[in-house]
Amino acid sequence: MQRSTLTAFVTGATGFLGSHVARVLADGGANLRLLVRASSDPRNIEQFRQADRITGDLRDPASLKTAMSGCDVVFHVAADYRLWTPTKADVDQMYRSNVEGTRAIIAAAQDAGVRRVVCTSSVATMGFRTDGSLVDETAPVSLGDMVSHYKKSKFLAEQVALDAGRKGANVAVVNPTTPIGEQDVKPTPTGRIVVDFLKRKFPAYVETGLNLVDVQECARGHLLAMEKARPGERYILGGENLMLKQILDKLAAITGLPSPRVKLPYAVAFGFGAFDTLVTGHLLKKQPRASLDEVRMGRKIMFVSSAKAERELGWRVLPVDDALRRSVTWFQANGYAA
């Protein structure tokens, strides 16, 4: 497919990664059709003045087929990304959006004659270990390995997409690791690390590891998947494997602020997570700073190999220093660090 002649339907363009996917498409000359919820923050799509905005919802399948009419490709980037779901209604909404929403998107794309669907999953669906060994797409994993409702819903959504691809639909899956960069308006849990560091709310750290990927590069990886991915396959889009302390040290070098020196034992972090979940979450009805699910996830070191994407898509693993710098600059310029 030639990018310049594409009409692309994008979900999640008001969000962090989705806005960058839309930007790369627009820069390549594609016509954009953006699915936007009525309640979404529009700041990230104000730049797309020529785009068609379709007000709708993943949980309303009837509206999707008409919205996709005439589109060549669908980038399904939208997700309910919350690590704190305090009520059953929150949990139900997450599964409806992430799992049933993915099913509805694929069905509508097939009905509308869309040529290809790229579904954005997450590295959270991988089978991580506690020893820091590299994980790839072949690592054994099951629903029981998923800690939070977010991970479970993404795992189930990914299975919907992979199953469709294996049954003949032109559907492929990408698994971004942890995107970092500008335009993280919510911010995401990773963006909160940067914001907390800037606000000097990071007095200690835990022994955990993440793979950080430049959000701009990750968006470009979605277009590589559109062009080269095999249906029914998934591809990790990763960058640098870094321990949390290394990330904080990089932020210190960028900002001149001190990096924390105190390392919390897991038992202490677990106790804090349990306390914060109970008091802040359930009693005060506010977002915990570190929910118990987040602490449990942090016990696993989320280091990955992107070799499959490098081999089949032409993906490149790049340093994330520039993305961290852009993230810091954007949060500071937009008042998050005040």
N, C-alpha and C positions, 0 to 999 in steps of 0.2 A: 504493500500500500504506500502511495506517495503521501507524505504528511500534508503537503500544501493543498491537496484536493480533498482532504478529509472533513467530514462533519462528525465531530466527536461529542458524545453525550457523557458528561462527567457528574458523578455524585460526590458530595463532600468537598466541593470547591470553596466553600466558606471556611473550611478547616485548614489546618497547618499544611499537611502533605498535599491535600487535594488542590489547594490554591497554587502550589508549585507545579503540579501536574498540568493544571489549566494554563499556567504561564508558559511552560515549555511547548505545549500544543499551539498556543496563540503565536508564540515567536516563530514557530515553524509554518505558519500560514493556515492552520486549521480553523474551521468554523466551529465555534463553541456553542453547545446547548447545555446549560447548567441547571441541575435539579436543586432547588433551594427550598428549605422549609420556611414557612411564614415566620417562625420564631428565630431563625438563624441570624447571627451577627453578620451584617453584610460587608464589613470593612475589607475583608480579603478579596472580594470580587468587584469592588468599585473600580479597579484597574481595567476590567474587561468591559469596556463601554459598548463594544460591538456584539457581545455575546447575547444569545437568547436565554432569558431566565424563565425557567418553568417552576412555578410554585407547586410543590407536591411533597410527597412523603413516601419513604420506602415501605411504610405499612399500609399504603393504599395502592395495591397492585393494579386496579382498574385504570388508574391515571398514567401508568408507566408506558404502556404500549403506544398510546397516542403521542406521548412526549418523545419517544424514540423514533417515530416515523421519519424516514429519510436519513437516519444516521448510519455511518459506516462502522463505527467502533464505539464501544462503551468502556469507560474507565470507572469501575465501581470502587471508589476510594472511601466513601462514607462509612462511618461506624460509630456506634455508641461506645466511646472510649472513656470509661470511668472505672477506677479501681475501688470506688466506694459506692455501694448500692444498698442503702440502709433499709429499704422497705421491699416487700414483695412486689409492689407495683413497679418499683425501679428495676427489679430483676426481670419481671415479665416484659417490660418495655425494651430492655437490652436484648433479650432473646428474639423478640419480634423484629427489632430493627436489624440486628446482626445476622440472624439465621434466616428467618422468614423473608427479610428484606433482600438478602442475597438470592434466595430461591425466586422471588418475584422479579428481580432484575434480570436474571438469566432467562426466565420464561418469557418476559416481555421482549427481550432482545431477540429471541428466536422467533416470536410471533411477528416482530417488526422487520425481520430479514436483516438484522445487523450482522456484519461479517465476522466480527471478533469481539469478545468480552475479555478484558483484563480485570481480574478481581484482586484487590489489595487485601491480603491477609496480614499476618504479623509473625515476627520471629517467636512470639509468645507461644505459638503452637508446636514448637520444636521440643524434642526430648532432651532437655538440659540435665547436666549432672552437677555435683558439688565440687568436683576436682579441677574444674577449669579446662577440661579437655575439649577440643574443637568438635562442634556438632554440625552436621550437614542435613540435607533433606532425607537421608536414608536412616537416620537415628530412630530406633524404635520408640514409639510414643502412643499413648492412648488417652481417652477422655479422663480417665482416673488420674493422670499426671497433671492435669490442669488445676491450679490452685484456686483461682478466683472465678466468679461468674463471667467476667470479661474474657478471660482465657478460654473458658469452656464454650462461650458463645462464638468466639472466633474460631476455635477448633471445629465446632459443628458447621459453621458457615463455610469454612475451607473444605470440609468434606462434601458439602453440597456442590461447590464449584468443581472440585476434582472429579466427583462422580459424573457430573454433567459432561465434562470434557472427555472422560473415558468412554462415555456412551455416545459420542459423536458430535456433541456441541463444540463449537470453536471457542473454548473457554480455557484460559490459563491463569495461574495464580502467581503473584509475587509476594514475597515475605520480607518487607523492610525490617531492618533491625531497630535501631533507636534513632530516628531522624533528629537532627539538631540544625538550627539556623534561625533565620528571621521569619516574622509573620506568625509566630506561635501565640495567637491571641488569647487562648483560654487561660493559662498555658497548659500544655501537656504535662504529665508527671516528670518527664525529662526536663522540660522547660522550667519546672518548679525548682529543680536542682540548681539551675543557673540563677533564678530569681532569689532563692533562699541564700545562695552564696553571696550575691550582690548586697543583700540586706543583712549580711553577717548573722544569719540564722543557721549556720552550719558549724556548731561547736565541736562536733565529733563525726566520725564516719564508721561504717561497717565494712567488713571484708567481703565485698561483692564485686562483680565485674559485669560490664556491659559492652556491647558492640555499638559504637556510634557511627552514624553515616550522615554525610552532608545531605541536607534535605533537597538541595538543588540537584545533586547527582542522583539521588533516589528517584526524583521525578523523571530525570532523563532515562533511568532504568526502566520505568514504566513504558516508555516509547520503544525501547529495545525489546521488551517483552511483546509489545504489540506486533513488532515486525518479525521476531525470530522464535518466540517461545512455542513449545510443542503443546497442543491441547492436552488437558488432563495432567499437566506437570506443574510443579511449583519450584520457585527459584528464590533463594536467599539473596537479598540486596544488602550487603553489609559493607562496613568500612573498617575502622580500627577497633581491635579488642583491647579494652582498657579497664584496669581496676578502678573502682570509684576514687581511690586516693590519687591515681594518676590524672583523672579528669579534674579533680579539685586543684591539683598542682598546676595543671594547664590554665585553669581559670585564674589562679593566683598570678601566674606569669603574665596573663593578658591584662589583668585589672590592677595589679599591685596590692591587692588585699591578701591577708594571710590565709594560708591553707591550714585546715585543722590538723592537729598532731595527735589527738586522742582517738584511739581505735576502740570502739565498743565491742565487747564480746557478744556473740549472738544471743546468749541468754538474757543479757541486759536489754538488747534491742527488742527481743520478743516480749519481755515484760513491759517495756514502754509502749510497744504496739498494742498489746492487750489493754493496757490502761487508757491509751489515747482513743482506741476504738470504743471502749465502754463509756468513758466520760465525755470526750469531745463529740464522738459520733452519736451514741445512743441517748445520752442524757442531755447534752447541749444541742443536739441536732445540727451539728456543724461538720464540715469536712475535716476528718482527722489529718494531722500533719503526716503521720505514718501509720496507716491502718495495719491491722494484723496480717491481712492478705499481702500487703506490700512487703512487710518484713519477711514473711514466708517465701515470697518470690526472690527476695534478696539473698536467700541462703544459697541459691544456685548461681553459679558463675556463667553468664550467658555469652560465652565465646563461640563464634561460628566460623565456618569456612564458606566463602562465596564462590568456590571453585566451579561449581556447576554453571552458575550465571556467567562467570568469566569465560568458560569453555563454550557455552551454547549461545549466549546473548552478546558477547563482547563487552561485558561489564568490567569496570576497573575499580579495584580497591584503592582508595586514596586517603591521605591523612585528613583529619577533621579539624586541624587547628584554625583554618580560615572560617569554617562553619561555626566553631565556638566563638570566634571573635565577632562574627556577624550577629550571632545570637546575643552576646553581651551588649553590643552597640544598639541593637534594636530594642531590647528590653529597657536599656537606659533612656533611649530617645523617646520611648512611649510611656514613661512614667511608672514602670513596674518595679523599679529599684528604689523608689522614694520611701 
